[in-house]
Structures are given as C-alpha cells and as structure tokens.
C-alpha cells in the first residue's frame, strides 16, 4: 500500500510542477494585473465601500421571501477560505520556500483580489433561482454568459471532486494531526467524529451552512488575530528585522544554493491561492447565493474576503512562525510547525489552543467546501440520489483524509486546484468586460447618491439573465 502511495505521489508531483511552473503562475499574475488595471485597482479604491455594504440586509423577493444576506454569503465563502491554508498551509510554504514565500503570498493576494471581484460579480449577474434561494458560480456563467455548457460541466466535475472530496480530506488531515499532537487522540476516531459532525450540517442545506458559518467564522478569526497581535506586540522590536528577512528571502538575496527564489515564489503562490482562492472559481459559488440589489456589491464583499484571509489571518500565522525561528527545523512542517512556533511564544498550552483553532477553521471549511460541490452537481443534473451519494462520498473522504500521509493530500489538492483555476480564469478572461460594465453602472449610481440597483437591461446586449428584472418589470411591480 505504501509503495502504491509513494508512486502515486511522485506522479502527482510531476504533474503539479508542470501545471504550476509553466502555466498557472504566469496566468494568475498576468490576468490579475490586467483586471487590476482595467478596474483602476478596484480592490484598493473601494475598500471603504466594502466595509459599508457588509451590513446590507438581504433583499426581499416579490413573493416576500428573504434570501441570504451579503454578510452570510461572505461568511460561507470565508468559511471555505479560512481553514488549513491559514495555519498549516502557511507553515508548509515557509518550511519549503523560506520566509520569502510570505511576500509572494501577499502579492498574489493583492493582485488576485481583482480577479476575485470579477468572478464574484459575474456569479451574481448569471445566478439562477432555486425555490427561495439562489444558485450560481463559474459553471453557470460559463453556460449562460459564454454559451458553453460543456465547459460548465467540466468545471462542475472538477470543483466537486476538488473541493467536496480532495480539499475536505486536506482539512480533516490537518485536524487529525493537530488533535493527535495536542491530545494524543487516535486519528481514526477523530475521523469518525468529524464525519458524524459533518453529516449533521450538510444534510441541513445552505441556510444551515450559512447560519453556522456566520457564527463560527467571525469568532474564530477574531480570537486568532487577537493572539497573533499580542505576540507581535511582545516582539515589536523584531518586526523590522522580520520584514527585511521576508523581502530578502523573497528575491533569493540570502540563498547560497540556486533555486531559493523559485521555491519561495512557488510555495508562496501555491499556498496563497489555496488559502484565499482568488480567481480559482470557488468563492463565486457562495457569492451567487446572496440576495443583493446590485452584483457589484457581492463582488466587493468577496474581494474583502481575500484581504481578510491573506493579509490578516495568513500574515498572523506567518509572523508567529518567523518570529519563533522554528521554521529552520527540518523535522517540522504543516500544522505541527505552527503548533511548535506558538509554543515558543506562549508556552505548553499552545498545541492545545491550535488544536481547537484548527478544528474550528477546518470544520467550517469542510461544510463550505461541501456546498461548492452540491451547487455544481445541481448544475449538471438535479438528482436527490446523486446528492445523497455525493454526501456519503464527502463523509468518506473526511475519514480518509484523517488517516493518510500529509504529502499525498496536499499534492493532490494542488493539482486539482491548478486545473480548476485555469478553467475559471479562461472564462473570466472572456467575460471580464461584463463585470467591468457592471462596475461602471454601480459607480454611476453611487455618484448620484443612490443605493445602486441592477436590472437585466442595465448592460446593453446582456443575455442569459434569470434572476434580475428589467426596468419595465420593476416599474410594473412597484405600481402593484
């Protein structure tokens, strides 16, 4: 069995190197830069607006039904973003690429935020009605915006396998390792408990997922950030030296052997994308569920999610690890490195705290990841039996991930993440003009002092729209 896993892992590693080294990194940076320039850096200019609209309530349909609010959709996507990538992924990046990986993680976060705005705005524009809820995402805008259902089906299959199955095995893998390290619990029983808890949530639907996420995600993020800020404050005199180390290491200035900069770039971008998901095509599935008055609102909200994930939470973990100096120990990697780093700062209770934190981070990611798969299965075919089989498969992968080797699940996650991102980036490159037109409409209404409202005819020639009324239909509804 071990020989098979080793061979399988070697094949995945070769494929990973090809996809990431020769294709994906260049596409991510070029397209992110293009969207940043075309939107005049929407990710920075509208930061205040992101905060303002975070409190918007969900709009009410003509039937009197209230959908998912902007904040709930934000927390569902953040539940998926904020997970093992923030604690274990950052640690893996620093262990493999050195402190310089943090710089490239920041860069892909800043640039990728523009891609995140485009994809989430498109998801809102092309969302569809599903009873009293909305569904949408890349598969839907590929079909309705590009008239390429085959592309949507391909994406739907990949994201279902990637997030619902592979990524969830990564989350459970990290939880089991953290709990084994902190409490000595058997990893098999940890997997059983996780699978049982996951079953309770995922059989409850998107509203249960949203309600759980909006409670757990803010609490866990705030507690973790407070601890990180305390550690940074206690080591404030070392911060300038740490920043200098990150910059020097990012460009290989301190590397004796060749390839130091390449490792930093590769690991920083890989782990940064795994964590913030900007341009990957995952967050738009959550963005589409929100009931907002204008698609751009949710585009901005999801952009804020990238900053929250990468600039705040990932940086917190990176600072804890670098300030501790434990990243130089070749025997430490993943969540164990984060646990030992925190122990250096606060004492022996650190592994227990990280064990609890990673449980909350990763468990919410599991339920968020599950929803991405469900909505894409619904895109292919509405079948209760298929959804039931998918749910059982998710529970199986949660158990599987709790038991297998760390390297196998991370490499598998990287490969499918790369393939999925390439398909989505191709789609948003072709549809980007639609999101930019929506931003222009939003900007125009804001300048007039209005709370922006979007109509199906707000953008001339727009087709494939189901969930937005025309101006004429809205006027007739108001008269009634």
C-alpha positions in Angstrom: 0.0 0.0 0.0 2.8 2.4 0.9 4.6 1.7 -2.3 1.5 2.5 -4.3 1.0 5.8 -2.4 4.7 6.7 -3.0 4.4 6.1 -6.7 1.0 7.9 -6.9 2.5 10.9 -5.0 5.5 11.0 -7.4 3.2 11.1 -10.5 1.1 13.9 -8.9 4.2 15.9 -8.0 5.5 15.8 -11.7 2.1 16.9 -13.0 1.9 19.7 -10.3 5.3 21.0 -11.3 4.3 21.2 -15.0 0.9 22.9 -14.4 2.2 25.4 -11.8 5.7 26.2 -13.2 4.9 26.6 -16.8 1.3 27.7 -16.9 -0.7 28.8 -13.8 1.6 31.2 -12.1 2.0 33.3 -15.2 -1.7 33.3 -16.0 -2.6 34.3 -12.4 -0.3 37.2 -12.3 -1.0 38.4 -15.9 -4.8 38.2 -15.6 -4.8 39.6 -12.1 -2.7 42.6 -13.2 -4.9 43.1 -16.2 -8.1 43.2 -14.1 -6.4 45.5 -11.6 -5.5 48.0 -14.3 -8.9 47.8 -16.1 -10.9 48.4 -12.9 -8.4 51.0 -11.8 -7.5 48.9 -8.8 -11.0 48.2 -7.5 -9.5 46.2 -4.7 -8.0 49.3 -3.2 -10.2 52.2 -4.3 -13.4 50.6 -3.0 -12.1 49.3 0.3 -14.3 51.7 2.3 -17.3 50.7 0.2 -16.6 47.0 1.0 -16.9 47.7 4.7 -20.0 49.8 4.3 -22.0 47.3 2.3 -21.0 44.4 4.6 -24.0 45.3 6.8 -26.6 45.4 3.9 -29.6 43.2 4.6 -30.8 40.6 2.1 -33.3 41.9 -0.5 -36.8 40.6 -0.3 -38.3 38.8 -3.4 -41.7 39.7 -4.9 -43.1 36.7 -3.0 -41.9 38.2 0.3 -39.0 35.7 0.8 -35.7 36.9 2.2 -32.6 35.3 0.8 -29.0 35.0 2.1 -27.5 38.4 3.1 -24.2 39.8 1.9 -22.7 39.0 5.3 -23.9 35.4 5.3 -22.6 34.8 1.8 -19.3 36.4 2.9 -19.0 34.1 5.8 -19.9 31.0 3.8 -17.0 31.8 1.3 -14.8 32.8 4.2 -15.6 29.5 5.9 -14.0 27.8 2.9 -11.1 30.3 2.6 -10.3 30.3 6.3 -9.0 26.8 7.0 -5.9 24.7 7.0 -4.4 27.1 4.4 -4.1 29.8 7.1 -2.4 27.6 9.7 -0.9 24.5 8.1 -0.6 25.9 4.5 1.4 29.0 5.5 3.6 26.8 7.7 4.2 24.4 4.7 5.0 27.4 2.5 7.6 28.8 4.9 9.1 25.4 5.7 9.6 24.7 1.9 10.2 28.2 0.5 11.6 30.1 3.4 10.2 33.4 4.8 10.3 34.9 1.3 7.2 32.8 0.5 5.2 35.2 2.6 6.0 38.1 0.2 4.7 36.1 -2.8 1.6 35.1 -0.8 0.9 38.8 -0.2 1.5 39.6 -3.8 -0.9 37.0 -5.2 -3.5 38.2 -2.6 -3.3 41.8 -3.7 -3.3 41.0 -7.4 -5.8 38.2 -7.2 -8.3 40.3 -5.3 -9.2 42.0 -8.7 -9.8 38.5 -10.2 -11.9 37.7 -7.2 -14.0 40.8 -7.8 -14.6 39.9 -11.5 -15.6 36.2 -10.8 -17.9 37.0 -7.9 -19.7 39.9 -9.8 -20.2 37.5 -12.7 -21.6 34.9 -10.4 -24.2 37.4 -9.2 -25.1 38.5 -12.7 -25.7 35.0 -14.0 -27.2 33.4 -10.9 -30.4 31.4 -11.1 -33.4 31.0 -8.8 -33.7 27.8 -6.9 -37.0 27.8 -4.9 -36.5 30.6 -2.3 -32.7 30.6 -2.7 -30.2 31.4 -5.4 -27.5 29.3 -7.0 -24.6 30.2 -9.3 -20.9 30.2 -9.9 -18.5 29.6 -12.7 -20.4 26.7 -14.2 -23.5 28.9 -14.5 -21.7 31.9 -16.1 -19.9 29.6 -18.5 -23.2 28.2 -19.7 -25.2 31.5 -19.7 -22.5 34.0 -20.4 -20.4 32.0 -22.9 -23.0 29.6 -24.1 -20.5 26.8 -23.3 -22.4 24.2 -21.2 -19.7 21.6 -21.9 -17.2 24.0 -20.2 -19.6 24.5 -17.2 -20.0 20.7 -16.8 -16.2 20.2 -16.9 -15.7 22.9 -14.3 -18.6 21.5 -12.2 -17.0 18.0 -12.2 -13.5 19.3 -11.3 -14.7 21.6 -8.4 -16.9 18.9 -7.0 -14.0 16.5 -6.8 -11.5 19.2 -5.8 -13.4 20.9 -3.0 -16.0 18.4 -1.9 -13.6 15.5 -1.8 -9.9 16.3 -2.1 -9.9 19.6 -0.2 -12.0 18.2 2.5 -9.5 15.4 3.0 -6.9 18.1 3.5 -9.0 19.8 6.2 -9.6 16.5 8.1 -6.0 15.5 7.7 -4.8 18.7 9.4 -7.4 18.4 12.2 -6.4 14.8 12.9 -2.7 15.6 13.0 -3.3 18.6 15.3 -5.5 16.7 17.7 -3.1 13.7 17.7 -0.3 16.1 18.6 -2.2 18.1 21.2 -4.3 15.4 22.9 -2.8 12.0 21.7 -6.2 11.0 20.2 -6.3 8.2 17.7 -6.6 9.6 14.2 -9.2 7.1 13.1 -11.6 8.1 15.9 -11.0 11.8 15.1 -12.1 11.0 11.5 -15.2 9.2 12.7 -16.2 12.2 15.0 -15.6 14.7 12.2 -17.6 12.7 9.7 -20.6 12.5 12.1 -20.5 16.2 12.8 -20.2 17.0 9.1 -23.2 14.8 8.4 -25.4 16.8 10.8 -24.6 20.1 9.0 -24.6 19.1 5.3 -27.9 17.4 5.4 -29.4 20.7 6.6 -28.9 22.8 3.4 -27.4 26.1 2.5 -29.3 28.1 5.2 -28.0 25.9 8.0 -24.5 26.2 6.5 -24.9 30.0 6.4 -26.2 30.2 9.9 -23.4 28.0 11.3 -20.7 29.9 9.3 -21.9 33.4 10.3 -21.5 32.5 14.0 -18.3 30.4 14.0 -16.1 32.2 11.3 -16.0 35.7 12.8 -15.4 34.4 16.4 -12.6 32.1 15.4 -10.9 34.7 13.2 -11.1 37.4 15.8 -9.7 35.2 18.6 -6.8 34.0 16.5 -6.0 37.6 15.3 -6.0 38.9 18.9 -3.5 36.2 19.9 -1.3 37.0 16.9 -1.4 40.7 17.7 -0.4 40.1 21.3 2.6 38.0 20.1 3.6 40.7 17.5 3.3 43.4 20.2 5.5 41.4 22.6 8.1 41.1 19.8 7.7 44.5 18.4 11.4 45.3 18.3 12.0 42.3 16.0 9.4 43.3 13.4 11.7 45.5 11.2 14.2 42.6 11.0 11.5 40.1 10.2 10.1 42.3 7.3 13.7 42.7 6.0 14.2 38.9 6.1 10.9 38.3 4.2 11.9 40.7 1.4 15.5 39.5 1.1 14.4 35.8 1.1 11.7 36.5 -1.5 14.2 37.5 -4.1 16.8 35.0 -3.2 19.3 37.5 -1.8 20.2 35.3 1.1 20.2 32.0 -0.8 23.5 30.2 -1.2 22.2 27.4 -3.4 20.3 28.1 -6.6 16.6 27.8 -6.7 15.9 29.6 -3.4 13.9 32.3 -5.0 12.0 29.8 -7.2 11.0 27.8 -4.1 9.8 31.0 -2.3 7.7 32.1 -5.4 6.2 28.6 -6.0 5.2 27.9 -2.4 4.0 31.4 -1.7 1.7 31.5 -4.6 0.5 27.9 -4.2 -0.3 28.2 -0.5 -1.6 31.8 -1.0 -4.1 30.6 -3.7 -5.1 27.6 -1.7 -5.9 29.9 1.2 -7.6 32.9 -0.5 -8.9 31.1 -3.6 -8.8 34.3 -5.6 -9.6 33.5 -9.3 -10.0 29.8 -8.5 -13.7 29.8 -9.1 -14.8 28.6 -5.7 -15.9 31.7 -3.8 -18.3 32.7 -6.7 -20.5 29.7 -5.7 -21.1 31.4 -2.3 -21.3 34.9 -3.8 -24.2 33.9 -6.0 -26.3 32.9 -3.1 -26.6 36.5 -1.7 -29.8 38.5 -2.3 -28.4 41.9 -3.1 -29.6 44.9 -5.1 -26.5 45.0 -7.4 -24.0 42.3 -8.4 -21.0 44.6 -7.7 -21.9 44.7 -4.0 -21.1 41.0 -3.7 -18.1 41.3 -5.9 -16.7 43.9 -3.4 -17.7 41.7 -0.4 -15.8 38.7 -1.8 -12.8 41.0 -2.5 -12.8 41.9 1.1 -12.7 38.2 1.9 -9.3 37.8 0.0 -7.8 40.6 2.2 -9.3 39.1 5.4 -7.8 35.7 4.6 -4.4 36.6 3.2 -3.4 40.0 4.6 -4.8 39.4 8.1 -5.1 35.7 9.0 -2.3 34.2 6.9 0.1 37.0 7.9 -0.7 36.4 11.5 0.4 32.8 11.2 3.5 33.8 9.2 4.6 36.3 11.8 4.1 33.7 14.6 6.3 31.2 12.8 9.0 33.5 11.6 9.4 35.3 15.0 9.7 31.9 16.7 12.6 30.8 14.5 11.2 27.2 14.5 10.8 27.2 10.7 14.5 26.3 10.4 13.9 22.9 12.0 13.7 20.4 9.0 11.6 18.0 11.1 8.7 20.3 11.4 6.1 21.0 8.7 2.4 21.8 8.4 0.3 22.2 11.4 3.0 20.8 13.7 5.3 23.7 12.8 2.5 26.2 13.7 1.9 24.4 17.0 5.6 24.4 17.9 6.0 28.1 16.8 3.1 29.2 19.0 4.5 27.1 21.9 7.8 29.1 21.7 5.8 32.3 22.2 3.1 31.4 24.8 4.1 28.1 26.4 3.0 24.5 26.6 -0.7 25.2 26.2 -0.2 26.4 22.6 -0.7 22.9 20.9 -4.0 22.6 22.6 -5.1 26.1 21.5 -4.0 25.4 17.9 -5.8 22.0 18.0 -9.0 23.8 18.9 -8.4 26.7 16.5 -7.7 24.3 13.6 -10.8 22.3 14.4 -13.0 25.4 14.0 -11.1 26.7 11.0 -11.0 23.4 9.2 -14.5 22.2 10.1 -16.2 25.3 8.7 -14.1 24.8 5.6 -15.4 21.3 5.3 -19.0 22.5 5.3 -18.2 25.4 3.0 -16.4 23.1 0.6 -19.3 20.7 0.6 -21.7 23.4 -0.6 -19.5 24.2 -3.6 -19.8 20.6 -4.7 -23.5 20.4 -4.1 -24.4 23.5 -6.1 -22.3 22.3 -9.1 -23.9 18.8 -9.0 -27.2 20.6 -9.2 -25.9 22.5 -12.3 -25.2 19.2 -14.1 -28.4 17.5 -13.1 -30.9 17.9 -10.3 -31.0 14.5 -8.7 -31.6 13.8 -5.0 -30.0 10.4 -5.4 -26.8 11.9 -6.8 -26.7 14.5 -4.0 -27.1 11.7 -1.4 -24.2 9.7 -3.0 -22.1 12.9 -3.0 -22.8 13.5 0.7 -21.7 9.9 1.5 -18.6 10.4 -0.6 -17.7 13.6 1.3 -18.1 11.8 4.6 -15.8 9.0 3.3 -13.1 11.5 2.2 -13.3 13.2 5.6 -12.5 9.9 7.2 -9.8 9.0 4.5 -8.0 12.3 5.0 -7.8 11.8 8.7 -5.6 8.7 8.2 -3.3 9.2 5.2 0.1 10.9 4.8 0.3 14.7 4.7 2.2 15.0 1.4 -0.3 12.9 -0.6 -3.3 15.0 0.2 -1.6 18.4 -0.3 -0.1 17.4 -3.7 -3.4 16.1 -4.9 -5.1 19.3 -3.7 -2.5 21.4 -5.6 -3.1 19.6 -8.9 -6.9 19.8 -8.9 -6.7 23.4 -7.6 -4.5 24.3 -10.6 -6.7 22.7 -13.2 -9.8 24.2 -11.8 -8.3 27.7 -11.6 -7.1 27.5 -15.3 -10.7 26.7 -16.5 -12.2 29.5 -14.4 -9.5 32.1 -15.4 -10.2 31.3 -19.1 -13.9 32.0 -18.6 -13.5 35.3 -16.6 -10.9 36.5 -19.2 -13.7 36.2 -21.8 -16.5 37.6 -19.6 -14.5 40.2 -17.7 -16.0 43.1 -19.8 -19.4 42.3 -18.4 -18.2 42.7 -14.8 -16.4 45.9 -15.7 -19.7 47.3 -17.3 -21.5 46.4 -14.0 -18.9 48.3 -12.0 -19.3 51.3 -14.3 -23.1 51.2 -13.7 -22.6 50.8 -10.0 -20.1 53.7 -9.9 -22.5 55.9 -11.9 -25.4 55.3 -9.4 -23.2 55.9 -6.4 -22.1 59.3 -7.8 -25.8 60.2 -8.0 -26.2 59.4 -4.3 -28.3 56.3 -5.0 -28.2 52.8 -3.4 -27.3 51.0 -6.7 -29.9 48.7 -8.2 -29.2 46.4 -11.1 -31.6 45.4 -13.9 -31.3 42.8 -16.6 -31.1 45.6 -19.2 -28.5 47.7 -17.2 -25.8 46.4 -19.6 -26.8 46.7 -23.3 -27.0 43.3 -25.1 -26.7 41.2 -21.9 -28.3 37.8 -22.3 -28.7 34.6 -20.2 -30.2 36.5 -17.2 -32.8 34.8 -15.0 -32.7 36.4 -11.5 -32.7 40.1 -12.4 -35.8 42.1 -13.5 -35.8 44.6 -16.4 -36.6 48.2 -15.5 -40.0 47.9 -17.1 -40.9 44.8 -15.0 -39.6 46.6 -11.8 -41.8 49.6 -12.6 -44.9 47.5 -13.1 -44.2 45.6 -9.8 -43.9 48.9 -8.0 -47.2 50.1 -9.3 -48.9 47.0 -8.0 
